Structure formats: structure tokens, C-alpha cells
Amino acid sequence: MRYQLYYHPSIQGRGEFVRLALEEASADYVDVARRKGGAAAMMKIIDGKRTARPPFAPPFLKAGNLIIAQTANILFYLGPRLNLSPRDEAGRLWAHQLQLTIADLLVQIHDTHHPISSALYYEQQRPAAKRSAEYFWRYRAPKVLGYFERVLQANGGKYLIGGRLSYVDLSLFQIVEGCATPSLNA
């Protein structure tokens, strides 16, 4: 099956978690919005006039007749199909639980730049953002990343789940790599 990923063409955000999984698995997919006319096609699906179950926002994935939205939901769907999650139900639910924790962390990271309102630009809330980022790095980041460190160690120290790479490992990599970017620490 050829998957169609819909996400903003130039924003590295929630869609990157899906891209990493598709790339790691060498899946046959097209990044629709990065093609000519793709952003308009994405918005046409979101407007819902011709879509029975329209997504609220990108990222979303077309897989045959299915349209699957929300990053964790997309990865929950793709995980077993791309061999990036456990095969058993308990393992898949554990992977999904960890991915939802990553989603919570991503919201907290985003909110350090938009602590007053996501409708305001960072520059309009810079003093509050600096204070929010200070508390995030002092309290939240160590707590959540410490949790993932414990999960990793309990699983033997190489992968978060089982004995091979999972979509959760890829997502946590993206979080850590993004947090190491100087612009996020400024």
C-alpha cells in the first residue's frame, strides 16, 4: 500500500514523528503537502465537504480508504504494519501509552513558547515564555525524561520496548534531538 502523509510542508513538528517511522521502515509513501498543489489538497480534506470523517488538523495519513489523524493514532495504526511495534496487544498498548506521554511532553514544550496563548506570537509573550521555559527545564523535563530513562533501563538499556527499534524510540529521538537545538534553549 502506498501511504499518503499530509502535514505542513515546511514545519518540523508532529508530522516528523510519522515521517521518521515511514522512513525507518522504507515504506512506500508520498509526503503530499510537499508536492505542488499538495497544501491545497490537504486543506480540501480538512474542510470536510467531501470527507466523511475529516481530520481537525494535520498530520493525517491516508491508507487506502482510511483517513487517520492525530500523531499517536497514526503511529498506533502504522506500528504493526511497519514492524515498528510489538505484535501482542499488551505490547502495542504499552507503545501507545508511551507515545501519548511523548505527545503530552510535546505540548509542554510548545507551551514554553506560547504560555499565554497559542494565538499570540512568541515575541508578544517573550517574558512569560522565558519564565515558562525556565520552569520547564528545571522541573518538567527532568521528570518526564527521567521516566523514559527508567523505562529504557528496565528494558535493558537499548530500546524502550522489546528487543528492537519501535516508533516510540524514533519519537523520543526526535524529542531529544529537538531539545538539543539551540533555538529551543534560547
Rosetta blueprint (number, residue, H / E / L):
1 M L
2 R L
3 Y E
4 Q E
5 L E
6 Y E
7 Y L
8 H L
9 P L
10 S L
11 I L
12 Q L
13 G L
14 R H
15 G H
16 E H
17 F H
18 V H
19 R H
20 L H
21 A H
22 L H
23 E H
24 E H
25 A L
26 S L
27 A L
28 D L
29 Y E
30 V E
31 D E
32 V H
33 A H
34 R H
35 R L
36 K L
37 G L
38 G H
39 A H
40 A H
41 A H
42 M H
43 M H
44 K H
45 I H
46 I H
47 D H
48 G L
49 K L
50 R L
51 T L
52 A L
53 R L
54 P L
55 P L
56 F L
57 A L
58 P L
59 P L
60 F E
61 L E
62 K E
63 A E
64 G L
65 N L
66 L E
67 I E
68 I E
69 A E
70 Q L
71 T H
72 A H
73 N H
74 I H
75 L H
76 F H
77 Y H
78 L H
79 G H
80 P H
81 R H
82 L L
83 N L
84 L L
85 S L
86 P L
87 R L
88 D L
89 E H
90 A H
91 G H
92 R H
93 L H
94 W H
95 A H
96 H H
97 Q H
98 L H
99 Q H
100 L H
101 T H
102 I H
103 A H
104 D H
105 L H
106 L H
107 V H
108 Q H
109 I H
110 H H
111 D H
112 T H
113 H H
114 H L
115 P L
116 I L
117 S L
118 S L
119 A L
120 L L
121 Y L
122 Y H
123 E H
124 Q H
125 Q H
126 R H
127 P H
128 A H
129 A H
130 K H
131 R H
132 S H
133 A H
134 E H
135 Y H
136 F H
137 W H
138 R H
139 Y H
140 R H
141 A H
142 P H
143 K H
144 V H
145 L H
146 G H
147 Y H
148 F H
149 E H
150 R H
151 V H
152 L H
153 Q H
154 A H
155 N L
156 G L
157 G L
158 K L
159 Y L
160 L L
161 I L
162 G L
163 G L
164 R L
165 L L
166 S L
167 Y H
168 V H
169 D H
170 L H
171 S H
172 L H
173 F H
174 Q H
175 I H
176 V H
177 E H
178 G H
179 C H
180 A L
181 T L
182 P H
183 S H
184 L H
185 N H
186 A L
